[in-house]
Amino acid sequence: MIQAQALAKTLGEPAQDEAWLKAETARLRKKSILPLDHVSRLHDWLDGKRKARQSCRVVGESRTGKSIACEAYFYRNKPQQETGKKPIVPVVYIQPPQKCGSKELFKEIIEFLKYRATKGTVSDFRGRTMEVLKGCEVEMLIIDEADRLKPETFADVRDFYDKLGISVVLVGTDRLDAVIKRDEQVYNRFRACHRFGKLSGTDFVKTVKIWEQSVLKLPVASNLTSKTMQKILLEATEGYIGRLDEVLREAAIRALSQGMKKIEKSVLQEVAREYK
């Protein structure tokens, strides 16, 4: 009897380990929004633009974390809903599709605000969008990947600012700058710019520490802020926060899959080599 119980316990352990590993892997895949210093600075800047109802743009290289930071700003200013009343949505955040025309842009905004986008002409969609934005008391409209907009669509983007007094934020890479500078009227409305850069120096070290403590949360500390580990990470990521996130999450999952309780140097080197 005792032997049977011991055998059952032994047979049960792999299943428990497998379930724990599966849960940890799923957790490590989930998106995280963290209170980083450079993100807080962006949010403070956007607060000022929203209060002044000034339009602007947020520009930076791909993988610097612009999208997550701007999406986090929406979550910081969540919609308010009271029973029987229209929702109050201070901030709208959208990512338009590729080669986005005015009709597609209007549809994205209407659907983001949980209204039905009925069929009709571009003019019908325009009127419906203006009505919905005004009804929801929108103060700021953030358009991520704004370089996806067709050149002629920017005329309607200007109208959100001109006719409704909404602060419009265009987010993108240097391609966005090239697009809006072709039209002086557009460029003049979006001159104010916040540049989102790569991490370096103490900011990089600080961010790695936050990731280890708040995102990875492995059973044993990996000492990722040591000079050796920092050198590996910096060479692999070049200071891009998006790449840093990918490397650390993958290294953590790979370490756990190999039965480790922390990210060993060998595992980090193995993952980092794939990003060079």
ZAMARGU-16822 format. One record per residue (C-alpha): residue number from 1; residue in one letter; x, y, z. Coordinates in steps of 0.2 Angstrom, whole numbers, plus 5000, padded with zeros to 4 digits. Layout:
BEGIN
+-----+------+------+------+------+
: seq : type :   px :   py :   pz :
+-----+------+------+------+------+
: NUM :    A :    X :    Y :    Z :
...
+-----+------+------+------+------+
END
This chain:
BEGIN
+-----+------+------+------+------+
: seq : type :   px :   py :   pz :
+-----+------+------+------+------+
:   1 :    M : 5000 : 5000 : 5000 :
:   2 :    I : 5014 : 5012 : 5005 :
:   3 :    Q : 5024 : 5007 : 4989 :
:   4 :    A : 5008 : 5011 : 4979 :
:   5 :    Q : 5006 : 5028 : 4986 :
:   6 :    A : 5024 : 5032 : 4984 :
:   7 :    L : 5023 : 5026 : 4966 :
:   8 :    A : 5007 : 5037 : 4963 :
:   9 :    K : 5016 : 5052 : 4970 :
:  10 :    T : 5031 : 5049 : 4959 :
:  11 :    L : 5020 : 5047 : 4944 :
:  12 :    G : 5010 : 5063 : 4948 :
:  13 :    E : 5025 : 5074 : 4949 :
:  14 :    P : 5029 : 5076 : 4931 :
:  15 :    A : 5011 : 5080 : 4927 :
:  16 :    Q : 5011 : 5094 : 4941 :
:  17 :    D : 5028 : 5101 : 4934 :
:  18 :    E : 5021 : 5101 : 4916 :
:  19 :    A : 5005 : 5110 : 4922 :
:  20 :    W : 5016 : 5123 : 4931 :
:  21 :    L : 5028 : 5125 : 4916 :
:  22 :    K : 5013 : 5128 : 4905 :
:  23 :    A : 5005 : 5141 : 4916 :
:  24 :    E : 5022 : 5150 : 4918 :
:  25 :    T : 5024 : 5150 : 4899 :
:  26 :    A : 5007 : 5157 : 4896 :
:  27 :    R : 5010 : 5170 : 4909 :
:  28 :    L : 5027 : 5175 : 4901 :
:  29 :    R : 5018 : 5177 : 4884 :
:  30 :    K : 5006 : 5190 : 4891 :
:  31 :    K : 5008 : 5208 : 4887 :
:  32 :    S : 5014 : 5219 : 4901 :
:  33 :    I : 5012 : 5238 : 4904 :
:  34 :    L : 5025 : 5245 : 4916 :
:  35 :    P : 5028 : 5262 : 4924 :
:  36 :    L : 5044 : 5266 : 4915 :
:  37 :    D : 5052 : 5283 : 4917 :
:  38 :    H : 5052 : 5287 : 4898 :
:  39 :    V : 5034 : 5281 : 4897 :
:  40 :    S : 5029 : 5292 : 4911 :
:  41 :    R : 5037 : 5307 : 4903 :
:  42 :    L : 5027 : 5304 : 4887 :
:  43 :    H : 5011 : 5303 : 4897 :
:  44 :    D : 5015 : 5319 : 4906 :
:  45 :    W : 5018 : 5327 : 4889 :
:  46 :    L : 5002 : 5320 : 4881 :
:  47 :    D : 4992 : 5326 : 4897 :
:  48 :    G : 4998 : 5344 : 4892 :
:  49 :    K : 4993 : 5342 : 4874 :
:  50 :    R : 4976 : 5335 : 4879 :
:  51 :    K : 4973 : 5350 : 4891 :
:  52 :    A : 4978 : 5363 : 4878 :
:  53 :    R : 4969 : 5353 : 4864 :
:  54 :    Q : 4984 : 5354 : 4854 :
:  55 :    S : 4988 : 5341 : 4840 :
:  56 :    C : 5006 : 5333 : 4840 :
:  57 :    R : 5015 : 5318 : 4834 :
:  58 :    V : 5025 : 5305 : 4843 :
:  59 :    V : 5040 : 5298 : 4832 :
:  60 :    G : 5053 : 5285 : 4835 :
:  61 :    E : 5061 : 5270 : 4827 :
:  62 :    S : 5052 : 5253 : 4826 :
:  63 :    R : 5053 : 5243 : 4842 :
:  64 :    T : 5056 : 5257 : 4854 :
:  65 :    G : 5039 : 5255 : 4863 :
:  66 :    K : 5029 : 5269 : 4856 :
:  67 :    S : 5014 : 5259 : 4853 :
:  68 :    I : 5013 : 5251 : 4870 :
:  69 :    A : 5016 : 5268 : 4878 :
:  70 :    C : 5002 : 5276 : 4869 :
:  71 :    E : 4990 : 5262 : 4871 :
:  72 :    A : 4995 : 5263 : 4890 :
:  73 :    Y : 4990 : 5281 : 4890 :
:  74 :    F : 4972 : 5276 : 4884 :
:  75 :    Y : 4971 : 5263 : 4898 :
:  76 :    R : 4977 : 5277 : 4910 :
:  77 :    N : 4962 : 5287 : 4904 :
:  78 :    K : 4948 : 5273 : 4903 :
:  79 :    P : 4931 : 5277 : 4897 :
:  80 :    Q : 4918 : 5281 : 4910 :
:  81 :    Q : 4900 : 5273 : 4909 :
:  82 :    E : 4885 : 5277 : 4919 :
:  83 :    T : 4869 : 5268 : 4918 :
:  84 :    G : 4857 : 5275 : 4905 :
:  85 :    K : 4870 : 5288 : 4899 :
:  86 :    K : 4882 : 5289 : 4884 :
:  87 :    P : 4900 : 5283 : 4888 :
:  88 :    I : 4912 : 5297 : 4891 :
:  89 :    V : 4928 : 5292 : 4882 :
:  90 :    P : 4942 : 5305 : 4885 :
:  91 :    V : 4955 : 5296 : 4874 :
:  92 :    V : 4953 : 5285 : 4858 :
:  93 :    Y : 4967 : 5274 : 4852 :
:  94 :    I : 4967 : 5266 : 4835 :
:  95 :    Q : 4978 : 5257 : 4823 :
:  96 :    P : 4972 : 5260 : 4805 :
:  97 :    P : 4974 : 5246 : 4792 :
:  98 :    Q : 4986 : 5248 : 4778 :
:  99 :    K : 4983 : 5261 : 4764 :
: 100 :    C : 4969 : 5268 : 4775 :
: 101 :    G : 4956 : 5279 : 4766 :
: 102 :    S : 4944 : 5291 : 4775 :
: 103 :    K : 4930 : 5278 : 4776 :
: 104 :    E : 4941 : 5265 : 4784 :
: 105 :    L : 4947 : 5278 : 4796 :
: 106 :    F : 4930 : 5283 : 4801 :
: 107 :    K : 4924 : 5265 : 4803 :
: 108 :    E : 4939 : 5261 : 4815 :
: 109 :    I : 4934 : 5276 : 4826 :
: 110 :    I : 4916 : 5272 : 4826 :
: 111 :    E : 4919 : 5254 : 4831 :
: 112 :    F : 4932 : 5258 : 4844 :
: 113 :    L : 4918 : 5269 : 4852 :
: 114 :    K : 4907 : 5253 : 4852 :
: 115 :    Y : 4895 : 5261 : 4840 :
: 116 :    R : 4889 : 5252 : 4824 :
: 117 :    A : 4896 : 5258 : 4808 :
: 118 :    T : 4881 : 5258 : 4796 :
: 119 :    K : 4883 : 5257 : 4777 :
: 120 :    G : 4883 : 5273 : 4767 :
: 121 :    T : 4894 : 5285 : 4758 :
: 122 :    V : 4911 : 5293 : 4764 :
: 123 :    S : 4900 : 5308 : 4769 :
: 124 :    D : 4888 : 5298 : 4779 :
: 125 :    F : 4903 : 5290 : 4788 :
: 126 :    R : 4911 : 5307 : 4791 :
: 127 :    G : 4895 : 5314 : 4799 :
: 128 :    R : 4892 : 5299 : 4810 :
: 129 :    T : 4910 : 5299 : 4816 :
: 130 :    M : 4909 : 5318 : 4820 :
: 131 :    E : 4893 : 5315 : 4829 :
: 132 :    V : 4900 : 5300 : 4839 :
: 133 :    L : 4916 : 5309 : 4844 :
: 134 :    K : 4906 : 5324 : 4850 :
: 135 :    G : 4894 : 5313 : 4860 :
: 136 :    C : 4907 : 5303 : 4869 :
: 137 :    E : 4916 : 5320 : 4873 :
: 138 :    V : 4933 : 5314 : 4866 :
: 139 :    E : 4947 : 5325 : 4870 :
: 140 :    M : 4962 : 5316 : 4862 :
: 141 :    L : 4962 : 5304 : 4846 :
: 142 :    I : 4978 : 5294 : 4845 :
: 143 :    I : 4982 : 5287 : 4828 :
: 144 :    D : 4996 : 5274 : 4829 :
: 145 :    E : 5005 : 5268 : 4813 :
: 146 :    A : 4998 : 5285 : 4805 :
: 147 :    D : 5010 : 5283 : 4790 :
: 148 :    R : 4997 : 5270 : 4784 :
: 149 :    L : 4984 : 5284 : 4781 :
: 150 :    K : 4982 : 5289 : 4762 :
: 151 :    P : 4989 : 5306 : 4759 :
: 152 :    E : 4971 : 5313 : 4755 :
: 153 :    T : 4965 : 5306 : 4772 :
: 154 :    F : 4975 : 5318 : 4782 :
: 155 :    A : 4962 : 5332 : 4777 :
: 156 :    D : 4949 : 5323 : 4787 :
: 157 :    V : 4962 : 5321 : 4801 :
: 158 :    R : 4964 : 5340 : 4801 :
: 159 :    D : 4945 : 5342 : 4803 :
: 160 :    F : 4945 : 5332 : 4819 :
: 161 :    Y : 4956 : 5346 : 4826 :
: 162 :    D : 4948 : 5361 : 4817 :
: 163 :    K : 4930 : 5357 : 4819 :
: 164 :    L : 4929 : 5348 : 4835 :
: 165 :    G : 4944 : 5355 : 4845 :
: 166 :    I : 4951 : 5337 : 4848 :
: 167 :    S : 4969 : 5335 : 4851 :
: 168 :    V : 4975 : 5323 : 4837 :
: 169 :    V : 4991 : 5313 : 4840 :
: 170 :    L : 5000 : 5305 : 4825 :
: 171 :    V : 5011 : 5291 : 4830 :
: 172 :    G : 5024 : 5283 : 4818 :
: 173 :    T : 5042 : 5281 : 4812 :
: 174 :    D : 5052 : 5293 : 4802 :
: 175 :    R : 5041 : 5288 : 4787 :
: 176 :    L : 5027 : 5298 : 4796 :
: 177 :    D : 5038 : 5313 : 4796 :
: 178 :    A : 5041 : 5311 : 4777 :
: 179 :    V : 5023 : 5309 : 4773 :
: 180 :    I : 5016 : 5324 : 4783 :
: 181 :    K : 5030 : 5336 : 4777 :
: 182 :    R : 5023 : 5334 : 4760 :
: 183 :    D : 5007 : 5344 : 4765 :
: 184 :    E : 5011 : 5361 : 4773 :
: 185 :    Q : 4994 : 5362 : 4781 :
: 186 :    V : 4996 : 5345 : 4789 :
: 187 :    Y : 5013 : 5348 : 4795 :
: 188 :    N : 5009 : 5365 : 4803 :
: 189 :    R : 4996 : 5357 : 4814 :
: 190 :    F : 5007 : 5343 : 4820 :
: 191 :    R : 5024 : 5352 : 4822 :
: 192 :    A : 5025 : 5348 : 4841 :
: 193 :    C : 5035 : 5332 : 4842 :
: 194 :    H : 5040 : 5320 : 4856 :
: 195 :    R : 5054 : 5308 : 4850 :
: 196 :    F : 5054 : 5291 : 4857 :
: 197 :    G : 5072 : 5284 : 4858 :
: 198 :    K : 5082 : 5269 : 4862 :
: 199 :    L : 5087 : 5264 : 4880 :
: 200 :    S : 5105 : 5267 : 4886 :
: 201 :    G : 5116 : 5269 : 4901 :
: 202 :    T : 5106 : 5269 : 4918 :
: 203 :    D : 5090 : 5269 : 4909 :
: 204 :    F : 5094 : 5252 : 4901 :
: 205 :    V : 5100 : 5245 : 4918 :
: 206 :    K : 5085 : 5251 : 4927 :
: 207 :    T : 5073 : 5244 : 4914 :
: 208 :    V : 5081 : 5227 : 4914 :
: 209 :    K : 5079 : 5227 : 4933 :
: 210 :    I : 5061 : 5231 : 4932 :
: 211 :    W : 5058 : 5217 : 4919 :
: 212 :    E : 5067 : 5204 : 4930 :
: 213 :    Q : 5056 : 5209 : 4945 :
: 214 :    S : 5039 : 5213 : 4937 :
: 215 :    V : 5038 : 5203 : 4921 :
: 216 :    L : 5049 : 5188 : 4922 :
: 217 :    K : 5047 : 5184 : 4941 :
: 218 :    L : 5057 : 5168 : 4940 :
: 219 :    P : 5059 : 5157 : 4956 :
: 220 :    V : 5077 : 5162 : 4958 :
: 221 :    A : 5085 : 5179 : 4953 :
: 222 :    S : 5095 : 5179 : 4937 :
: 223 :    N : 5106 : 5194 : 4941 :
: 224 :    L : 5103 : 5202 : 4924 :
: 225 :    T : 5110 : 5218 : 4930 :
: 226 :    S : 5127 : 5211 : 4932 :
: 227 :    K : 5140 : 5218 : 4919 :
: 228 :    T : 5142 : 5201 : 4910 :
: 229 :    M : 5123 : 5199 : 4908 :
: 230 :    Q : 5121 : 5218 : 4903 :
: 231 :    K : 5134 : 5216 : 4890 :
: 232 :    I : 5125 : 5201 : 4882 :
: 233 :    L : 5109 : 5210 : 4882 :
: 234 :    L : 5115 : 5227 : 4876 :
: 235 :    E : 5124 : 5219 : 4861 :
: 236 :    A : 5108 : 5209 : 4857 :
: 237 :    T : 5095 : 5222 : 4859 :
: 238 :    E : 5105 : 5238 : 4855 :
: 239 :    G : 5094 : 5247 : 4867 :
: 240 :    Y : 5077 : 5243 : 4858 :
: 241 :    I : 5064 : 5240 : 4872 :
: 242 :    G : 5054 : 5229 : 4861 :
: 243 :    R : 5069 : 5218 : 4857 :
: 244 :    L : 5074 : 5217 : 4875 :
: 245 :    D : 5056 : 5211 : 4880 :
: 246 :    E : 5057 : 5197 : 4867 :
: 247 :    V : 5075 : 5191 : 4872 :
: 248 :    L : 5071 : 5191 : 4890 :
: 249 :    R : 5054 : 5182 : 4889 :
: 250 :    E : 5061 : 5169 : 4877 :
: 251 :    A : 5076 : 5166 : 4888 :
: 252 :    A : 5065 : 5164 : 4903 :
: 253 :    I : 5054 : 5152 : 4894 :
: 254 :    R : 5069 : 5142 : 4887 :
: 255 :    A : 5077 : 5141 : 4905 :
: 256 :    L : 5061 : 5135 : 4913 :
: 257 :    S : 5059 : 5122 : 4899 :
: 258 :    Q : 5076 : 5115 : 4903 :
: 259 :    G : 5072 : 5113 : 4921 :
: 260 :    M : 5081 : 5129 : 4927 :
: 261 :    K : 5074 : 5141 : 4940 :
: 262 :    K : 5083 : 5156 : 4933 :
: 263 :    I : 5091 : 5162 : 4917 :
: 264 :    E : 5108 : 5156 : 4916 :
: 265 :    K : 5122 : 5165 : 4906 :
: 266 :    S : 5123 : 5150 : 4893 :
: 267 :    V : 5104 : 5152 : 4890 :
: 268 :    L : 5104 : 5171 : 4888 :
: 269 :    Q : 5119 : 5169 : 4876 :
: 270 :    E : 5110 : 5156 : 4866 :
: 271 :    V : 5095 : 5167 : 4863 :
: 272 :    A : 5105 : 5183 : 4861 :
: 273 :    R : 5115 : 5175 : 4847 :
: 274 :    E : 5099 : 5174 : 4837 :
: 275 :    Y : 5096 : 5193 : 4837 :
: 276 :    K : 5114 : 5198 : 4831 :
+-----+------+------+------+------+
END
